[in-house]
Amino acid sequence: GNIGGVISGQIYRTQDAPRFILGHAVNLGFCAFGLINVVILFFGLRAENRRRDRLYGPIPSSLAVASADSTSYGTDVERSDSCGLGSEEDRRRWGYENMSEEEIRDLGDRHAAWRYIL
């Protein structure tokens, strides 16, 4: 919901006019909090991607290209790769050889080829 109107009425008080130091300080604090969270998230996701690269190897180029451009589909092989199914070799390497295509798709971010971007 839109709770900004409620909060702004409490932090931008008439007795603080015309400089509204409290309101500006709260806004600046939330901006700094957001920036700190972005930095933590960036480095955390980068570390997770590197961990996945160490465990499973780098993403096959066919999967990386397909995920970057998921709107263009060609053959059935390309369509399968865009869903993260990979080749038979990839499925063996990831331990997915006994899983159905639906089970592999349902892995979401637990899939071995999943990489986070920010």
N, C-alpha and C positions, 0 to 999 in steps of 0.2 A: 503494500500500500504506500500511500504518500503521507508519510509522517513528518516530512520536512517542515510543513507549515506549523505543526504543533511544536516542534523543537525550536524553530526560529523565533516563535513568540516568547519562548522562555529564555533564550540566550541573547536576543537583541531587545533588551529592555529599554523603556523610555528613560529611566534614570541614568543609563549609560550613554545617552546621546550627547554630543554628536559623534563621538569617536568610536563607540561600541567596541571597546577593547575586549570585553568578555566574549561577545559574539564572534569577533574576528579571531580571537585566540582559540576558541573551540573549533572553528572551521579550519584554521591552520593546523591544529592538532590532528583532526581527522584526515586532512590531506597528507600529513607526515605519516600517520598510521597506515594509510593506503599505500604510500610509496615504500615504506618498510616492508609491508606484506608482499608487494610486487617483487622486491629484491630477494626476499626469502624464498618466494615461490619460484623465481627464475633459477636461482642456484640449486634449490631442491629438485626441481624437475630436470635440470641439466645433470645432476648427480644420478638421478634415477635412470635417465636415458643412457648414461655411461655404464651403469651397473647392468642394464639390459643388454647393451652391446657386448660386455664382457661375458655374460652368461649365455646369450643366444647368438652372438655374432651380429655384425651390422645387418641392417634391413636389406633384403634383396632389392636391386634397383627397380625391378618390375613392380614391386609393392610400393616403393617410395614414389615412383612416378604416378602410379594409379591413385594413390591416396592424395597426392598433391593436385591431381586433375581428375576428380571423381565424376565429372560431368561427361567425359568422352569415353564411350565404350566401343570396342571393336569386336574382337572375337570372344568366344566363350572363355578362353584361357585368360584374356585380359580382364573379363568381367569377374572371374573367380579370384584373380589376384587382387582386384580392387576391394574385395570383401575380406581380404586377409587370409585366404585359404592357402596361398603359396603353392609351390610345386610339390610333387611327392617327396622329393629330397628334403624340402623345407619342413614338411609335415613330420617326417621321421626325425629330423634334427630337433624339432620342438617338442616331440613326444605326442603329436596329434594324429598319428596314423590310425588309431582305433576310434577316432571321433567323427561324427557325421558333420556335414557342412554347416548344418544349423547349430550344432554344439560349438563349433569353432567360431561362428559369427557371434554367438551369445557370450563369448568370453569377454568381449568389450576391451577395456583397458588392461585386462589380465592376459591378453594375447601376447605371445612372445615378440611379435613384430610391432606392437604398439609403441609409439614414441610420442612424448608430450611436446607440444609447442606452445609458445606464449607470445 
